[in-house]
Amino acid sequence: MADNSDSESLVLTPNEVRRMLSCSRSVVYHALRTGTIPSIRISPRKIIIPKQRFLAWLNEGGGNNLHPQK
């Protein structure tokens, strides 16, 4: 049987991204809606985040732009 561990997954869920960034659900979904975090909506209720695109975005400093400036 194949091992389907998270380290081998090609996509992340919004909840996995939330845990990785240590931020609230609303911040993650706002960033997904506005395109700040790269994502693909595969149905009205399902969003996936390509892992490599997310990690590239994060390495480029993308996490610095999650919270709006006041």
Helices and strands as residue ranges (DSSP letters): G 6-8, E 11-12, H 14-21, H 25-34, E 40-43, E 46-50, H 51-59, G 62-65
